[in-house]
Amino acid sequence: MRILVVGTGGVGAAFAAIAVRRSFFEHCALADYDPARPKAVADDLDDSRISAHQVDAS
């Protein structure tokens, strides 16, 4: 399963932190308007299944 999380504020970051403890997914893309936010979350989690991306979903 591949997952896209749009928004890496409190809820998105919490989801990612919980998800890395699970084995049910092969990849999780974290996306936010501010590219520093998903990068910070991905760097903190240090899991090769997590990637960070910039997106404007407005």
C-alpha positions in Angstrom: 0.0 0.0 0.0 1.2 3.5 -0.8 0.0 6.5 1.3 -0.2 10.2 0.6 -0.5 12.5 3.6 -1.3 16.1 2.6 -0.4 18.4 5.4 2.3 17.7 7.9 1.1 19.8 10.9 0.2 18.1 14.1 -2.2 15.4 12.7 0.0 14.6 9.6 3.2 14.3 11.7 1.4 12.2 14.3 0.1 9.9 11.6 3.5 9.4 10.1 5.1 8.7 13.6 2.5 6.0 14.2 2.7 4.6 10.6 6.5 3.9 10.8 5.9 1.5 13.6 3.6 -0.6 11.3 4.5 -2.9 8.4 1.3 -2.6 6.3 2.6 0.0 3.8 5.4 0.1 1.4 5.7 3.9 1.0 4.3 7.1 2.6 4.7 10.4 0.9 4.4 13.4 3.2 3.4 16.7 1.4 2.9 20.2 2.5 2.9 23.7 1.0 6.0 24.5 3.0 8.7 22.0 1.9 10.6 22.3 5.2 7.7 20.8 7.2 7.5 17.3 5.5 11.3 17.2 5.3 11.6 17.8 9.0 9.1 15.1 9.8 10.8 12.6 7.4 14.2 13.4 8.7 13.1 12.9 12.3 11.5 9.5 11.5 14.6 8.3 9.5 12.6 5.6 7.6 13.3 4.8 4.0 9.6 4.3 3.4 8.9 8.0 4.1 9.5 10.8 1.6 8.9 14.5 1.7 7.3 16.6 -1.1 6.1 20.2 -1.7 2.5 20.6 -2.9 0.1 23.4 -3.4 -3.3 21.9 -2.8 -5.2 25.2 -2.8 
